Structure formats: structure tokens, C-alpha cells
Amino acid sequence: MLDDAGFAEVRTEEIAVRFAFSDVDDYMGFAIDTAGPFAMVIRGLSVDERREIAGQLGEAFAPFAADGRYEIPGVALAAVAS
């Protein structure tokens, strides 16, 4: 996109990040507040459906449990262009 916008020099770098959540409910609140289309889907679910997803997330997050909370790894893509 930056090349197409006319920038002559473009540099990108992946930066490791960690998202810390006290529990699955904390993550769900974050996702509902920030995750666009995912948030719209979650808001439209019944209480039982949300519980089911929370249970699945708890299982998926188990490898990332640390000190009574979850630390979910991620990657941010940073770009500099001139």
C-alpha cells in the first residue's frame, strides 16, 4: 500500500507484543470493545453461546497461562516510509 501511495522507500518490521488478560472474560471485554466484526458477532450471541465460546477460549488460552492470568503473544507490523 505504501509503495502504491508513492513512497520511494518503505521499511517494515514485525514487533513481538504480548496481550495480558486477567481471565477469559477480560479478553472477551477487550475483544468486544476493539475487534470490529468479531465484536458485532459476539454482541449478537445468546448468553449460552457466549459461555460456550468462553469455554473454548479458556482451553485455547491454557498454554498461555502465567501467574494466574493469560499472556497472549502477537505480532505488530510497523512501517516507515518516505
Contacts in CASP RR format, 6 or more apart in sequence:
PFRMAT RR
TARGET T0000
AUTHOR 0000-0000-0000
METHOD contacts of the structure
MODEL  1
MLDDAGFAEVRTEEIAVRFAFSDVDDYMGFAIDTAGPFAMVIRGLSVDER
REIAGQLGEAFAPFAADGRYEIPGVALAAVAS
2 10 0 8 1.000
2 79 0 8 1.000
2 81 0 8 1.000
3 10 0 8 1.000
5 81 0 8 1.000
7 81 0 8 1.000
7 82 0 8 1.000
8 82 0 8 1.000
9 81 0 8 1.000
9 82 0 8 1.000
10 79 0 8 1.000
10 80 0 8 1.000
10 81 0 8 1.000
11 79 0 8 1.000
11 80 0 8 1.000
11 81 0 8 1.000
12 77 0 8 1.000
12 78 0 8 1.000
12 79 0 8 1.000
12 80 0 8 1.000
13 77 0 8 1.000
13 78 0 8 1.000
13 79 0 8 1.000
14 75 0 8 1.000
14 76 0 8 1.000
14 77 0 8 1.000
14 78 0 8 1.000
15 75 0 8 1.000
15 76 0 8 1.000
15 77 0 8 1.000
15 78 0 8 1.000
16 73 0 8 1.000
16 74 0 8 1.000
16 75 0 8 1.000
17 73 0 8 1.000
17 74 0 8 1.000
17 75 0 8 1.000
17 76 0 8 1.000
18 71 0 8 1.000
18 72 0 8 1.000
18 73 0 8 1.000
18 74 0 8 1.000
19 27 0 8 1.000
19 30 0 8 1.000
19 71 0 8 1.000
19 72 0 8 1.000
19 74 0 8 1.000
20 69 0 8 1.000
20 70 0 8 1.000
20 71 0 8 1.000
20 72 0 8 1.000
21 27 0 8 1.000
21 30 0 8 1.000
21 69 0 8 1.000
21 70 0 8 1.000
21 72 0 8 1.000
22 68 0 8 1.000
22 69 0 8 1.000
22 70 0 8 1.000
23 69 0 8 1.000
23 70 0 8 1.000
24 54 0 8 1.000
24 55 0 8 1.000
24 57 0 8 1.000
24 58 0 8 1.000
24 61 0 8 1.000
24 70 0 8 1.000
25 54 0 8 1.000
27 57 0 8 1.000
27 61 0 8 1.000
27 70 0 8 1.000
27 72 0 8 1.000
28 42 0 8 1.000
28 50 0 8 1.000
28 53 0 8 1.000
28 54 0 8 1.000
28 57 0 8 1.000
31 38 0 8 1.000
31 39 0 8 1.000
31 42 0 8 1.000
32 39 0 8 1.000
32 42 0 8 1.000
32 43 0 8 1.000
33 39 0 8 1.000
35 42 0 8 1.000
42 50 0 8 1.000
42 53 0 8 1.000
45 53 0 8 1.000
61 70 0 8 1.000
61 72 0 8 1.000
64 70 0 8 1.000
64 71 0 8 1.000
64 72 0 8 1.000
64 73 0 8 1.000
END
